[in-house]
Amino acid sequence: MQVRWKILLVKITVWLSLEIWLNLVGLDYLADYSEFIFEQNNGFVGLCCVNLG
């Protein structure tokens, strides 16, 4: 497997800079909420919340 280091470095840099900027502005909770929504669509959260009793 060949890693494309330049593309990987650019993606990590953009992600990290956006995380820092969103945190400074106070909108980081928005990104966390979107991750929560996407996890629900995958069914992962639904499996954890099954009532067994």
PDB file of N, H, CA, C and O in Angstrom:
ATOM      1  N   MET A   1       0.839  -1.180   0.000  1.00  0.00           N
ATOM      2  CA  MET A   1       0.000   0.000   0.000  1.00  0.00           C
ATOM      3  C   MET A   1       0.882   1.240   0.000  1.00  0.00           C
ATOM      4  O   MET A   1       1.743   1.409   0.864  1.00  0.00           O
ATOM      5  N   GLN A   2       0.659   2.084  -0.962  1.00  0.00           N
ATOM      6  H   GLN A   2      -0.040   1.947  -1.664  1.00  0.00           H
ATOM      7  CA  GLN A   2       1.463   3.293  -1.089  1.00  0.00           C
ATOM      8  C   GLN A   2       0.699   4.471  -0.486  1.00  0.00           C
ATOM      9  O   GLN A   2      -0.445   4.740  -0.851  1.00  0.00           O
ATOM     10  N   VAL A   3       1.349   5.159   0.434  1.00  0.00           N
ATOM     11  H   VAL A   3       2.279   4.940   0.731  1.00  0.00           H
ATOM     12  CA  VAL A   3       0.729   6.309   1.080  1.00  0.00           C
ATOM     13  C   VAL A   3       1.104   7.557   0.297  1.00  0.00           C
ATOM     14  O   VAL A   3       2.272   7.783  -0.020  1.00  0.00           O
ATOM     15  N   ARG A   4       0.109   8.352  -0.006  1.00  0.00           N
ATOM     16  H   ARG A   4      -0.840   8.169   0.251  1.00  0.00           H
ATOM     17  CA  ARG A   4       0.356   9.628  -0.689  1.00  0.00           C
ATOM     18  C   ARG A   4       0.562  10.675   0.396  1.00  0.00           C
ATOM     19  O   ARG A   4      -0.389  11.277   0.893  1.00  0.00           O
ATOM     20  N   TRP A   5       1.827  10.877   0.752  1.00  0.00           N
ATOM     21  H   TRP A   5       2.600  10.387   0.348  1.00  0.00           H
ATOM     22  CA  TRP A   5       2.171  11.697   1.900  1.00  0.00           C
ATOM     23  C   TRP A   5       1.740  13.147   1.740  1.00  0.00           C
ATOM     24  O   TRP A   5       1.288  13.762   2.706  1.00  0.00           O
ATOM     25  N   LYS A   6       1.868  13.700   0.552  1.00  0.00           N
ATOM     26  H   LYS A   6       2.235  13.200  -0.232  1.00  0.00           H
ATOM     27  CA  LYS A   6       1.500  15.106   0.357  1.00  0.00           C
ATOM     28  C   LYS A   6       0.011  15.320   0.574  1.00  0.00           C
ATOM     29  O   LYS A   6      -0.392  16.282   1.228  1.00  0.00           O
ATOM     30  N   ILE A   7      -0.806  14.427   0.029  1.00  0.00           N
ATOM     31  H   ILE A   7      -0.479  13.646  -0.502  1.00  0.00           H
ATOM     32  CA  ILE A   7      -2.259  14.548   0.190  1.00  0.00           C
ATOM     33  C   ILE A   7      -2.645  14.336   1.650  1.00  0.00           C
ATOM     34  O   ILE A   7      -3.486  15.056   2.189  1.00  0.00           O
ATOM     35  N   LEU A   8      -2.030  13.352   2.280  1.00  0.00           N
ATOM     36  H   LEU A   8      -1.347  12.767   1.843  1.00  0.00           H
ATOM     37  CA  LEU A   8      -2.311  13.079   3.687  1.00  0.00           C
ATOM     38  C   LEU A   8      -1.938  14.271   4.564  1.00  0.00           C
ATOM     39  O   LEU A   8      -2.699  14.646   5.456  1.00  0.00           O
ATOM     40  N   LEU A   9      -0.794  14.856   4.321  1.00  0.00           N
ATOM     41  H   LEU A   9      -0.176  14.552   3.596  1.00  0.00           H
ATOM     42  CA  LEU A   9      -0.347  16.003   5.103  1.00  0.00           C
ATOM     43  C   LEU A   9      -1.277  17.193   4.912  1.00  0.00           C
ATOM     44  O   LEU A   9      -1.578  17.901   5.873  1.00  0.00           O
ATOM     45  N   VAL A  10      -1.733  17.422   3.691  1.00  0.00           N
ATOM     46  H   VAL A  10      -1.488  16.847   2.910  1.00  0.00           H
ATOM     47  CA  VAL A  10      -2.658  18.527   3.428  1.00  0.00           C
ATOM     48  C   VAL A  10      -3.981  18.301   4.146  1.00  0.00           C
ATOM     49  O   VAL A  10      -4.520  19.228   4.751  1.00  0.00           O
ATOM     50  N   LYS A  11      -4.509  17.090   4.088  1.00  0.00           N
ATOM     51  H   LYS A  11      -4.071  16.337   3.596  1.00  0.00           H
ATOM     52  CA  LYS A  11      -5.779  16.796   4.749  1.00  0.00           C
ATOM     53  C   LYS A  11      -5.684  16.957   6.259  1.00  0.00           C
ATOM     54  O   LYS A  11      -6.586  17.514   6.883  1.00  0.00           O
ATOM     55  N   ILE A  12      -4.602  16.475   6.844  1.00  0.00           N
ATOM     56  H   ILE A  12      -3.869  16.022   6.337  1.00  0.00           H
ATOM     57  CA  ILE A  12      -4.418  16.593   8.292  1.00  0.00           C
ATOM     58  C   ILE A  12      -4.261  18.054   8.689  1.00  0.00           C
ATOM     59  O   ILE A  12      -4.810  18.482   9.705  1.00  0.00           O
ATOM     60  N   THR A  13      -3.523  18.817   7.904  1.00  0.00           N
ATOM     61  H   THR A  13      -3.077  18.470   7.079  1.00  0.00           H
ATOM     62  CA  THR A  13      -3.320  20.229   8.202  1.00  0.00           C
ATOM     63  C   THR A  13      -4.628  21.004   8.128  1.00  0.00           C
ATOM     64  O   THR A  13      -4.915  21.826   8.998  1.00  0.00           O
ATOM     65  N   VAL A  14      -5.422  20.746   7.090  1.00  0.00           N
ATOM     66  H   VAL A  14      -5.189  20.079   6.383  1.00  0.00           H
ATOM     67  CA  VAL A  14      -6.707  21.434   6.951  1.00  0.00           C
ATOM     68  C   VAL A  14      -7.632  21.056   8.098  1.00  0.00           C
ATOM     69  O   VAL A  14      -8.274  21.927   8.685  1.00  0.00           O
ATOM     70  N   TRP A  15      -7.709  19.770   8.428  1.00  0.00           N
ATOM     71  H   TRP A  15      -7.188  19.062   7.951  1.00  0.00           H
ATOM     72  CA  TRP A  15      -8.577  19.322   9.512  1.00  0.00           C
ATOM     73  C   TRP A  15      -8.173  19.951  10.843  1.00  0.00           C
ATOM     74  O   TRP A  15      -9.024  20.422  11.596  1.00  0.00           O
ATOM     75  N   LEU A  16      -6.877  19.955  11.125  1.00  0.00           N
ATOM     76  H   LEU A  16      -6.185  19.571  10.513  1.00  0.00           H
ATOM     77  CA  LEU A  16      -6.404  20.487  12.394  1.00  0.00           C
ATOM     78  C   LEU A  16      -6.638  21.996  12.483  1.00  0.00           C
ATOM     79  O   LEU A  16      -7.043  22.499  13.531  1.00  0.00           O
ATOM     80  N   SER A  17      -6.388  22.708  11.404  1.00  0.00           N
ATOM     81  H   SER A  17      -6.059  22.299  10.553  1.00  0.00           H
ATOM     82  CA  SER A  17      -6.600  24.151  11.430  1.00  0.00           C
ATOM     83  C   SER A  17      -8.083  24.485  11.577  1.00  0.00           C
ATOM     84  O   SER A  17      -8.433  25.438  12.275  1.00  0.00           O
ATOM     85  N   LEU A  18      -8.962  23.713  10.928  1.00  0.00           N
ATOM     86  H   LEU A  18      -8.678  22.940  10.361  1.00  0.00           H
ATOM     87  CA  LEU A  18     -10.397  23.944  11.093  1.00  0.00           C
ATOM     88  C   LEU A  18     -10.861  23.634  12.511  1.00  0.00           C
ATOM     89  O   LEU A  18     -11.690  24.356  13.064  1.00  0.00           O
ATOM     90  N   GLU A  19     -10.338  22.576  13.096  1.00  0.00           N
ATOM     91  H   GLU A  19      -9.664  21.989  12.647  1.00  0.00           H
ATOM     92  CA  GLU A  19     -10.693  22.245  14.483  1.00  0.00           C
ATOM     93  C   GLU A  19     -10.283  23.367  15.428  1.00  0.00           C
ATOM     94  O   GLU A  19     -11.056  23.758  16.303  1.00  0.00           O
ATOM     95  N   ILE A  20      -9.078  23.883  15.258  1.00  0.00           N
ATOM     96  H   ILE A  20      -8.450  23.566  14.548  1.00  0.00           H
ATOM     97  CA  ILE A  20      -8.602  24.969  16.125  1.00  0.00           C
ATOM     98  C   ILE A  20      -9.452  26.214  15.920  1.00  0.00           C
ATOM     99  O   ILE A  20      -9.847  26.863  16.888  1.00  0.00           O
ATOM    100  N   TRP A  21      -9.736  26.551  14.654  1.00  0.00           N
ATOM    101  H   TRP A  21      -9.415  26.023  13.868  1.00  0.00           H
ATOM    102  CA  TRP A  21     -10.524  27.750  14.362  1.00  0.00           C
ATOM    103  C   TRP A  21     -11.943  27.629  14.909  1.00  0.00           C
ATOM    104  O   TRP A  21     -12.455  28.569  15.517  1.00  0.00           O
ATOM    105  N   LEU A  22     -12.581  26.478  14.699  1.00  0.00           N
ATOM    106  H   LEU A  22     -12.165  25.714  14.205  1.00  0.00           H
ATOM    107  CA  LEU A  22     -13.939  26.285  15.217  1.00  0.00           C
ATOM    108  C   LEU A  22     -13.976  26.330  16.740  1.00  0.00           C
ATOM    109  O   LEU A  22     -14.938  26.827  17.326  1.00  0.00           O
ATOM    110  N   ASN A  23     -12.947  25.819  17.369  1.00  0.00           N
ATOM    111  H   ASN A  23     -12.166  25.416  16.893  1.00  0.00           H
ATOM    112  CA  ASN A  23     -12.880  25.840  18.825  1.00  0.00           C
ATOM    113  C   ASN A  23     -12.730  27.271  19.339  1.00  0.00           C
ATOM    114  O   ASN A  23     -13.344  27.643  20.339  1.00  0.00           O
ATOM    115  N   LEU A  24     -11.917  28.067  18.656  1.00  0.00           N
ATOM    116  H   LEU A  24     -11.418  27.765  17.843  1.00  0.00           H
ATOM    117  CA  LEU A  24     -11.728  29.454  19.072  1.00  0.00           C
ATOM    118  C   LEU A  24     -13.005  30.271  18.873  1.00  0.00           C
ATOM    119  O   LEU A  24     -13.317  31.144  19.683  1.00  0.00           O
ATOM    120  N   VAL A  25     -13.732  29.993  17.812  1.00  0.00           N
ATOM    121  H   VAL A  25     -13.479  29.285  17.154  1.00  0.00           H
ATOM    122  CA  VAL A  25     -14.963  30.727  17.523  1.00  0.00           C
ATOM    123  C   VAL A  25     -16.111  30.243  18.405  1.00  0.00           C
ATOM    124  O   VAL A  25     -17.070  30.980  18.635  1.00  0.00           O
ATOM    125  N   GLY A  26     -16.019  29.026  18.891  1.00  0.00           N
ATOM    126  H   GLY A  26     -15.240  28.427  18.704  1.00  0.00           H
ATOM    127  CA  GLY A  26     -17.060  28.470  19.756  1.00  0.00           C
ATOM    128  C   GLY A  26     -18.053  27.613  19.009  1.00  0.00           C
ATOM    129  O   GLY A  26     -19.143  27.353  19.519  1.00  0.00           O
ATOM    130  N   LEU A  27     -17.708  27.166  17.812  1.00  0.00           N
ATOM    131  H   LEU A  27     -16.823  27.378  17.398  1.00  0.00           H
ATOM    132  CA  LEU A  27     -18.616  26.352  17.015  1.00  0.00           C
ATOM    133  C   LEU A  27     -18.192  24.889  16.946  1.00  0.00           C
ATOM    134  O   LEU A  27     -18.679  24.144  16.096  1.00  0.00           O
ATOM    135  N   ASP A  28     -17.308  24.479  17.813  1.00  0.00           N
ATOM    136  H   ASP A  28     -16.912  25.085  18.504  1.00  0.00           H
ATOM    137  CA  ASP A  28     -16.825  23.104  17.782  1.00  0.00           C
ATOM    138  C   ASP A  28     -17.943  22.120  18.118  1.00  0.00           C
ATOM    139  O   ASP A  28     -17.932  20.984  17.643  1.00  0.00           O
ATOM    140  N   TYR A  29     -18.904  22.549  18.930  1.00  0.00           N
ATOM    141  H   TYR A  29     -18.912  23.472  19.315  1.00  0.00           H
ATOM    142  CA  TYR A  29     -20.024  21.675  19.263  1.00  0.00           C
ATOM    143  C   TYR A  29     -20.830  21.316  18.020  1.00  0.00           C
ATOM    144  O   TYR A  29     -21.460  20.259  17.974  1.00  0.00           O
ATOM    145  N   LEU A  30     -20.814  22.184  17.017  1.00  0.00           N
ATOM    146  H   LEU A  30     -20.302  23.042  17.055  1.00  0.00           H
ATOM    147  CA  LEU A  30     -21.537  21.914  15.775  1.00  0.00           C
ATOM    148  C   LEU A  30     -20.929  20.719  15.052  1.00  0.00           C
ATOM    149  O   LEU A  30     -21.656  19.872  14.533  1.00  0.00           O
ATOM    150  N   ALA A  31     -19.613  20.645  15.013  1.00  0.00           N
ATOM    151  H   ALA A  31     -19.022  21.333  15.435  1.00  0.00           H
ATOM    152  CA  ALA A  31     -18.940  19.517  14.388  1.00  0.00           C
ATOM    153  C   ALA A  31     -19.181  18.233  15.175  1.00  0.00           C
ATOM    154  O   ALA A  31     -19.366  17.169  14.584  1.00  0.00           O
ATOM    155  N   ASP A  32     -19.179  18.327  16.494  1.00  0.00           N
ATOM    156  H   ASP A  32     -19.029  19.191  16.973  1.00  0.00           H
ATOM    157  CA  ASP A  32     -19.446  17.152  17.321  1.00  0.00           C
ATOM    158  C   ASP A  32     -20.861  16.646  17.099  1.00  0.00           C
ATOM    159  O   ASP A  32     -21.092  15.438  17.062  1.00  0.00           O
ATOM    160  N   TYR A  33     -21.817  17.570  16.950  1.00  0.00           N
ATOM    161  H   TYR A  33     -21.630  18.552  16.980  1.00  0.00           H
ATOM    162  CA  TYR A  33     -23.200  17.180  16.720  1.00  0.00           C
ATOM    163  C   TYR A  33     -23.354  16.475  15.373  1.00  0.00           C
ATOM    164  O   TYR A  33     -24.097  15.500  15.263  1.00  0.00           O
ATOM    165  N   SER A  34     -22.653  16.966  14.351  1.00  0.00           N
ATOM    166  H   SER A  34     -22.049  17.758  14.441  1.00  0.00           H
ATOM    167  CA  SER A  34     -22.750  16.320  13.040  1.00  0.00           C
ATOM    168  C   SER A  34     -22.155  14.914  13.089  1.00  0.00           C
ATOM    169  O   SER A  34     -22.674  14.011  12.432  1.00  0.00           O
ATOM    170  N   GLU A  35     -21.090  14.708  13.843  1.00  0.00           N
ATOM    171  H   GLU A  35     -20.669  15.441  14.377  1.00  0.00           H
ATOM    172  CA  GLU A  35     -20.527  13.373  14.003  1.00  0.00           C
ATOM    173  C   GLU A  35     -21.528  12.455  14.709  1.00  0.00           C
ATOM    174  O   GLU A  35     -21.639  11.280  14.361  1.00  0.00           O
ATOM    175  N   PHE A  36     -22.252  12.979  15.692  1.00  0.00           N
ATOM    176  H   PHE A  36     -22.161  13.934  15.975  1.00  0.00           H
ATOM    177  CA  PHE A  36     -23.262  12.199  16.398  1.00  0.00           C
ATOM    178  C   PHE A  36     -24.379  11.778  15.440  1.00  0.00           C
ATOM    179  O   PHE A  36     -24.844  10.639  15.486  1.00  0.00           O
ATOM    180  N   ILE A  37     -24.804  12.690  14.583  1.00  0.00           N
ATOM    181  H   ILE A  37     -24.426  13.615  14.545  1.00  0.00           H
ATOM    182  CA  ILE A  37     -25.867  12.381  13.624  1.00  0.00           C
ATOM    183  C   ILE A  37     -25.411  11.298  12.648  1.00  0.00           C
ATOM    184  O   ILE A  37     -26.170  10.378  12.346  1.00  0.00           O
ATOM    185  N   PHE A  38     -24.174  11.403  12.153  1.00  0.00           N
ATOM    186  H   PHE A  38     -23.557  12.151  12.399  1.00  0.00           H
ATOM    187  CA  PHE A  38     -23.677  10.403  11.215  1.00  0.00           C
ATOM    188  C   PHE A  38     -23.531   9.039  11.883  1.00  0.00           C
ATOM    189  O   PHE A  38     -23.744   8.015  11.233  1.00  0.00           O
ATOM    190  N   GLU A  39     -23.176   9.003  13.158  1.00  0.00           N
ATOM    191  H   GLU A  39     -23.003   9.835  13.685  1.00  0.00           H
ATOM    192  CA  GLU A  39     -23.085   7.728  13.867  1.00  0.00           C
ATOM    193  C   GLU A  39     -24.457   7.094  14.008  1.00  0.00           C
ATOM    194  O   GLU A  39     -24.577   5.871  13.939  1.00  0.00           O
ATOM    195  N   GLN A  40     -25.499   7.900  14.205  1.00  0.00           N
ATOM    196  H   GLN A  40     -25.401   8.894  14.262  1.00  0.00           H
ATOM    197  CA  GLN A  40     -26.850   7.356  14.302  1.00  0.00           C
ATOM    198  C   GLN A  40     -27.268   6.739  12.981  1.00  0.00           C
ATOM    199  O   GLN A  40     -27.945   5.711  12.968  1.00  0.00           O
ATOM    200  N   ASN A  41     -26.877   7.348  11.870  1.00  0.00           N
ATOM    201  H   ASN A  41     -26.327   8.184  11.881  1.00  0.00           H
ATOM    202  CA  ASN A  41     -27.240   6.812  10.564  1.00  0.00           C
ATOM    203  C   ASN A  41     -26.557   5.473  10.292  1.00  0.00           C
ATOM    204  O   ASN A  41     -27.078   4.661   9.527  1.00  0.00           O
ATOM    205  N   ASN A  42     -25.415   5.235  10.897  1.00  0.00           N
ATOM    206  H   ASN A  42     -24.991   5.894  11.518  1.00  0.00           H
ATOM    207  CA  ASN A  42     -24.709   3.969  10.721  1.00  0.00           C
ATOM    208  C   ASN A  42     -25.334   2.845  11.537  1.00  0.00           C
ATOM    209  O   ASN A  42     -25.033   1.675  11.302  1.00  0.00           O
ATOM    210  N   GLY A  43     -26.200   3.178  12.490  1.00  0.00           N
ATOM    211  H   GLY A  43     -26.445   4.129  12.681  1.00  0.00           H
ATOM    212  CA  GLY A  43     -26.836   2.167  13.319  1.00  0.00           C
ATOM    213  C   GLY A  43     -26.041   1.817  14.554  1.00  0.00           C
ATOM    214  O   GLY A  43     -26.495   1.004  15.358  1.00  0.00           O
ATOM    215  N   PHE A  44     -24.871   2.399  14.734  1.00  0.00           N
ATOM    216  H   PHE A  44     -24.502   3.060  14.080  1.00  0.00           H
ATOM    217  CA  PHE A  44     -24.017   2.070  15.874  1.00  0.00           C
ATOM    218  C   PHE A  44     -24.672   2.510  17.177  1.00  0.00           C
ATOM    219  O   PHE A  44     -24.711   1.743  18.139  1.00  0.00           O
ATOM    220  N   VAL A  45     -25.182   3.723  17.219  1.00  0.00           N
ATOM    221  H   VAL A  45     -25.150   4.346  16.437  1.00  0.00           H
ATOM    222  CA  VAL A  45     -25.790   4.239  18.437  1.00  0.00           C
ATOM    223  C   VAL A  45     -27.077   3.482  18.739  1.00  0.00           C
ATOM    224  O   VAL A  45     -27.383   3.224  19.903  1.00  0.00           O
ATOM    225  N   GLY A  46     -27.831   3.125  17.709  1.00  0.00           N
ATOM    226  H   GLY A  46     -27.583   3.334  16.764  1.00  0.00           H
ATOM    227  CA  GLY A  46     -29.070   2.392  17.903  1.00  0.00           C
ATOM    228  C   GLY A  46     -28.851   1.043  18.565  1.00  0.00           C
ATOM    229  O   GLY A  46     -29.668   0.611  19.378  1.00  0.00           O
ATOM    230  N   LEU A  47     -27.759   0.376  18.228  1.00  0.00           N
ATOM    231  H   LEU A  47     -27.095   0.727  17.567  1.00  0.00           H
ATOM    232  CA  LEU A  47     -27.466  -0.923  18.840  1.00  0.00           C
ATOM    233  C   LEU A  47     -27.103  -0.773  20.310  1.00  0.00           C
ATOM    234  O   LEU A  47     -27.378  -1.666  21.111  1.00  0.00           O
ATOM    235  N   CYS A  48     -26.488   0.350  20.671  1.00  0.00           N
ATOM    236  H   CYS A  48     -26.265   1.076  20.020  1.00  0.00           H
ATOM    237  CA  CYS A  48     -26.088   0.549  22.056  1.00  0.00           C
ATOM    238  C   CYS A  48     -27.270   0.899  22.952  1.00  0.00           C
ATOM    239  O   CYS A  48     -27.182   0.768  24.173  1.00  0.00           O
ATOM    240  N   CYS A  49     -28.362   1.339  22.362  1.00  0.00           N
ATOM    241  H   CYS A  49     -28.433   1.446  21.370  1.00  0.00           H
ATOM    242  CA  CYS A  49     -29.495   1.829  23.153  1.00  0.00           C
ATOM    243  C   CYS A  49     -30.651   0.844  23.181  1.00  0.00           C
ATOM    244  O   CYS A  49     -31.770   1.240  23.508  1.00  0.00           O
ATOM    245  N   VAL A  50     -30.432  -0.408  22.856  1.00  0.00           N
ATOM    246  H   VAL A  50     -29.523  -0.730  22.590  1.00  0.00           H
ATOM    247  CA  VAL A  50     -31.496  -1.396  22.843  1.00  0.00           C
ATOM    248  C   VAL A  50     -31.873  -1.753  24.287  1.00  0.00           C
ATOM    249  O   VAL A  50     -31.000  -2.013  25.115  1.00  0.00           O
ATOM    250  N   ASN A  51     -33.152  -1.764  24.574  1.00  0.00           N
ATOM    251  H   ASN A  51     -33.861  -1.553  23.901  1.00  0.00           H
ATOM    252  CA  ASN A  51     -33.652  -2.096  25.909  1.00  0.00           C
ATOM    253  C   ASN A  51     -33.740  -3.611  26.032  1.00  0.00           C
ATOM    254  O   ASN A  51     -34.547  -4.241  25.348  1.00  0.00           O
ATOM    255  N   LEU A  52     -32.924  -4.197  26.890  1.00  0.00           N
ATOM    256  H   LEU A  52     -32.269  -3.685  27.445  1.00  0.00           H
ATOM    257  CA  LEU A  52     -32.900  -5.644  27.053  1.00  0.00           C
ATOM    258  C   LEU A  52     -33.837  -6.118  28.162  1.00  0.00           C
ATOM    259  O   LEU A  52     -34.058  -7.319  28.311  1.00  0.00           O
ATOM    260  N   GLY A  53     -34.379  -5.206  28.928  1.00  0.00           N
ATOM    261  H   GLY A  53     -34.199  -4.229  28.807  1.00  0.00           H
ATOM    262  CA  GLY A  53     -35.195  -5.584  30.078  1.00  0.00           C
ATOM    263  C   GLY A  53     -36.583  -5.586  29.739  1.00  0.00           C
ATOM    264  O   GLY A  53     -37.426  -5.881  30.586  1.00  0.00           O
TER     265      GLY A  53
END
